[in-house]
Amino acid sequence: MVRRHALRSVTGMITTDKLSKTFSNAGTQQHVLKNLDLEIERGSFTVIMGPSGAGKSTLLYALSGMDRPTLGTVEFDGETISGYSEDKLAKFRRRHCGFMFQQIHLLDSLSVMDNVMAVGLLTGDRRTVKERGDKLFDLVGLSVADRRKFPGMLSGGEAARVALVRGLIAEPGVLFADEPTGQLNSEFSRIVLDLLAAVNATGQTVVMVTHDIRSAAYGSRILYLRDGTIQGELSLADLPQGDAAARQNATAEFLAEMGW
């Protein structure tokens, strides 16, 4: 049964208190996020949806410490990260956050494995990082030969799988994904989303921004953001991942209710 529930829980990994973000443009104040109180539960697959300009990516950047709120706080496991210095924020992201973006940004001069190692070695020793990288590449179905390729030799789906490995290599507390299938065709999108669901099933917390209903239906929870505020949320936690039709129907009904 699909249910709607309150934004506060008792198992929050990331919590915000009156989170607000304002930008100035030619002397005009643009209030992108407005007094948001929410929690991201450990082990959840939270999806952020909403129309263009709603503040989805801004919220993701604030939650991950990539951007500072104008007002309010962001806490990670009870520690307020929004007050960290830039150096401390950078160290926090390396230890606790993994990222996947619509633009994959692999380094053309490095092999697939070296692209992943370059991130992993920021926080771990070479042997440990290499062993974890091999396990992750096995998980996403990229062979030893694939790992020796350079980015220009990869298909879009292969590159996205490398990006997923890179995002997970440092064993982050949270994997943040901003439109990770935005440039992929339907087949490659399904592969990447199936992999995100698989790593989430192991306990990995995932926060994903998307415009796509089919992508959103993979989440355990959908937040609908409009005009900088959360208008509603939907829980899909009681629907099995294998029941794609029921998940997509529930998501479509919810989005219609939200005025999507």
C-alpha positions as semicolon CSV with decimal commas, in nm:
position;residue;x (nm);y (nm);z (nm)
1;M;0,000;0,000;0,000
2;V;0,132;0,344;-0,093
3;R;0,121;0,593;0,189
4;R;0,192;0,960;0,244
5;H;0,361;1,050;0,570
6;A;0,513;1,337;0,762
7;L;0,851;1,480;0,668
8;R;1,001;1,411;1,011
9;S;1,111;1,067;1,129
10;V;1,335;0,919;1,398
11;T;1,599;0,763;1,172
12;G;1,729;1,069;0,989
13;M;2,079;1,058;0,845
14;I;2,058;1,407;0,696
15;T;1,828;1,666;0,853
16;T;1,758;2,026;0,766
17;D;1,612;2,301;0,980
18;K;1,455;2,601;0,805
19;L;1,689;2,552;0,510
20;S;1,679;2,852;0,277
21;K;1,881;2,959;-0,025
22;T;1,863;3,300;-0,192
23;F;2,047;3,419;-0,504
24;S;2,090;3,779;-0,616
25;N;2,053;3,856;-0,985
26;A;2,088;4,215;-1,106
27;G;1,974;4,342;-0,769
28;T;1,675;4,105;-0,754
29;Q;1,650;3,846;-0,477
30;Q;1,553;3,498;-0,594
31;H;1,439;3,274;-0,307
32;V;1,515;2,926;-0,442
33;L;1,466;2,728;-0,117
34;K;1,231;2,847;0,157
35;N;1,247;2,722;0,518
36;L;1,271;2,351;0,438
37;D;1,252;2,102;0,725
38;L;1,315;1,746;0,614
39;E;1,501;1,427;0,690
40;I;1,673;1,177;0,467
41;E;1,655;0,836;0,630
42;R;1,954;0,606;0,638
43;G;1,922;0,337;0,372
44;S;1,646;0,519;0,184
45;F;1,627;0,595;-0,188
46;T;1,492;0,949;-0,187
47;V;1,387;1,107;-0,516
48;I;1,347;1,483;-0,559
49;M;1,107;1,593;-0,834
50;G;0,945;1,916;-0,942
51;P;0,919;2,158;-1,235
52;S;1,222;2,337;-1,379
53;G;1,340;2,608;-1,143
54;A;1,183;2,447;-0,838
55;G;1,519;2,424;-0,657
56;K;1,585;2,051;-0,696
57;S;1,956;2,067;-0,775
58;T;2,004;2,352;-0,528
59;L;1,857;2,131;-0,256
60;L;2,084;1,840;-0,354
61;Y;2,390;2,066;-0,343
62;A;2,291;2,202;-0,002
63;L;2,232;1,854;0,142
64;S;2,572;1,734;0,017
65;G;2,772;2,034;0,135
66;M;2,851;2,145;-0,221
67;D;2,673;2,474;-0,152
68;R;2,595;2,667;0,164
69;P;2,244;2,767;0,265
70;T;2,167;3,134;0,307
71;L;1,975;3,057;0,625
72;G;1,905;2,743;0,826
73;T;2,118;2,435;0,886
74;V;2,207;2,098;0,740
75;E;2,305;1,817;0,978
76;F;2,474;1,491;0,889
77;D;2,447;1,227;1,162
78;G;2,375;1,501;1,413
79;E;2,670;1,725;1,317
80;T;2,599;2,063;1,159
81;I;2,797;2,071;0,834
82;S;2,659;2,403;0,710
83;G;2,893;2,582;0,950
84;Y;3,208;2,405;0,831
85;S;3,498;2,591;0,670
86;E;3,556;2,528;0,298
87;D;3,846;2,295;0,378
88;K;3,643;2,097;0,630
89;L;3,350;2,075;0,387
90;A;3,581;1,937;0,117
91;K;3,709;1,671;0,357
92;F;3,352;1,590;0,462
93;R;3,245;1,536;0,100
94;R;3,542;1,309;0,031
95;R;3,461;1,088;0,331
96;H;3,082;1,082;0,325
97;C;2,946;1,177;-0,019
98;G;2,950;1,011;-0,360
99;F;2,824;1,187;-0,672
100;M;2,673;1,102;-1,010
101;F;2,588;1,383;-1,251
102;Q;2,415;1,414;-1,587
103;Q;2,753;1,521;-1,727
104;I;2,982;1,231;-1,639
105;H;3,313;1,421;-1,667
106;L;3,556;1,130;-1,692
107;L;3,917;1,235;-1,754
108;D;4,002;1,145;-2,113
109;S;4,373;1,097;-2,040
110;L;4,310;0,829;-1,774
111;S;4,187;0,474;-1,814
112;V;3,854;0,373;-1,666
113;M;4,025;0,218;-1,363
114;D;4,252;0,518;-1,312
115;N;3,952;0,754;-1,324
116;V;3,805;0,559;-1,034
117;M;4,135;0,521;-0,849
118;A;4,195;0,897;-0,865
119;V;3,887;0,950;-0,649
120;G;3,937;0,651;-0,421
121;L;4,296;0,740;-0,335
122;L;4,182;1,068;-0,182
123;T;4,063;0,871;0,121
124;G;4,211;0,519;0,098
125;D;4,529;0,325;0,029
126;R;4,597;0,186;-0,319
127;R;4,546;-0,183;-0,238
128;T;4,215;-0,131;-0,058
129;V;4,084;0,104;-0,327
130;K;4,187;-0,134;-0,607
131;E;4,014;-0,428;-0,438
132;R;3,695;-0,230;-0,384
133;G;3,708;-0,098;-0,739
134;D;3,733;-0,450;-0,880
135;K;3,431;-0,561;-0,675
136;L;3,226;-0,262;-0,790
137;F;3,322;-0,313;-1,154
138;D;3,213;-0,674;-1,121
139;L;2,884;-0,554;-0,973
140;V;2,809;-0,321;-1,264
141;G;2,920;-0,575;-1,524
142;L;3,236;-0,411;-1,661
143;S;3,510;-0,661;-1,745
144;V;3,883;-0,636;-1,677
145;A;3,927;-0,537;-2,042
146;D;3,666;-0,262;-2,002
147;R;3,857;-0,121;-1,705
148;R;4,164;-0,070;-1,924
149;K;3,969;0,134;-2,181
150;F;3,980;0,513;-2,205
151;P;3,658;0,716;-2,177
152;G;3,642;0,784;-2,552
153;M;3,607;0,409;-2,611
154;L;3,295;0,371;-2,392
155;S;2,927;0,369;-2,480
156;G;2,696;0,600;-2,289
157;G;2,577;0,314;-2,070
158;E;2,930;0,200;-1,996
159;A;3,036;0,553;-1,904
160;A;2,738;0,585;-1,668
161;R;2,836;0,259;-1,498
162;V;3,190;0,389;-1,452
163;A;3,041;0,703;-1,297
164;L;2,845;0,487;-1,053
165;V;3,161;0,299;-0,953
166;R;3,343;0,629;-0,909
167;G;3,060;0,759;-0,692
168;L;3,075;0,452;-0,466
169;I;3,450;0,393;-0,452
170;A;3,505;0,585;-0,126
171;E;3,220;0,398;0,050
172;P;3,013;0,715;0,094
173;G;2,736;0,746;0,347
174;V;2,515;0,896;0,075
175;L;2,525;0,872;-0,303
176;F;2,389;1,192;-0,461
177;A;2,268;1,157;-0,821
178;D;2,164;1,464;-1,021
179;E;1,974;1,354;-1,335
180;P;2,205;1,051;-1,375
181;T;2,009;0,916;-1,675
182;G;1,941;1,252;-1,838
183;Q;2,159;1,180;-2,141
184;L;2,097;0,805;-2,169
185;N;1,854;0,615;-2,388
186;S;1,583;0,401;-2,228
187;E;1,789;0,080;-2,229
188;F;2,095;0,235;-2,066
189;S;1,873;0,428;-1,823
190;R;1,712;0,105;-1,706
191;I;2,052;-0,056;-1,652
192;V;2,178;0,235;-1,442
193;L;1,855;0,259;-1,240
194;D;1,854;-0,115;-1,175
195;L;2,209;-0,078;-1,043
196;L;2,111;0,214;-0,820
197;A;1,826;0,006;-0,680
198;A;2,064;-0,287;-0,628
199;V;2,317;-0,082;-0,430
200;N;2,034;0,076;-0,232
201;A;1,914;-0,276;-0,144
202;T;2,253;-0,336;0,022
203;G;2,189;-0,040;0,255
204;Q;2,341;0,242;0,049
205;T;2,153;0,570;0,098
206;V;2,068;0,736;-0,236
207;V;1,935;1,086;-0,307
208;M;1,841;1,143;-0,672
209;V;1,705;1,438;-0,869
210;T;1,508;1,347;-1,182
211;H;1,241;1,474;-1,423
212;D;1,150;1,124;-1,538
213;I;0,854;0,930;-1,395
214;R;1,005;0,588;-1,467
215;S;1,328;0,689;-1,294
216;A;1,143;0,832;-0,994
217;A;0,946;0,509;-0,954
218;Y;1,268;0,334;-0,845
219;G;1,279;0,536;-0,522
220;S;1,147;0,443;-0,182
221;R;1,026;0,799;-0,132
222;I;0,947;1,088;-0,365
223;L;0,956;1,453;-0,256
224;Y;0,778;1,705;-0,479
225;L;0,940;2,047;-0,476
226;R;0,776;2,359;-0,618
227;D;0,866;2,726;-0,568
228;G;1,132;2,629;-0,316
229;T;0,904;2,435;-0,083
230;I;0,807;2,070;-0,048
231;Q;0,447;2,041;-0,163
232;G;0,406;1,672;-0,082
233;E;0,570;1,333;-0,065
234;L;0,494;0,978;-0,160
235;S;0,623;0,657;-0,007
236;L;0,684;0,362;-0,239
237;A;0,857;0,157;0,030
238;D;0,574;-0,099;0,048
239;L;0,582;-0,172;-0,325
240;P;0,846;-0,424;-0,441
241;Q;1,104;-0,304;-0,694
242;G;0,994;-0,582;-0,928
243;D;0,645;-0,436;-0,961
244;A;0,742;-0,156;-1,200
245;A;0,387;-0,100;-1,327
246;A;0,241;-0,043;-0,980
247;R;0,530;0,188;-0,887
248;Q;0,496;0,393;-1,204
249;N;0,117;0,416;-1,170
250;A;0,145;0,532;-0,809
251;T;0,410;0,785;-0,908
252;A;0,201;0,918;-1,197
253;E;-0,106;0,955;-0,974
254;F;0,096;1,140;-0,712
255;L;0,251;1,375;-0,966
256;A;-0,091;1,448;-1,118
257;E;-0,214;1,533;-0,770
258;M;0,082;1,769;-0,729
259;G;0,000;1,944;-1,059
260;W;0,290;1,795;-1,255
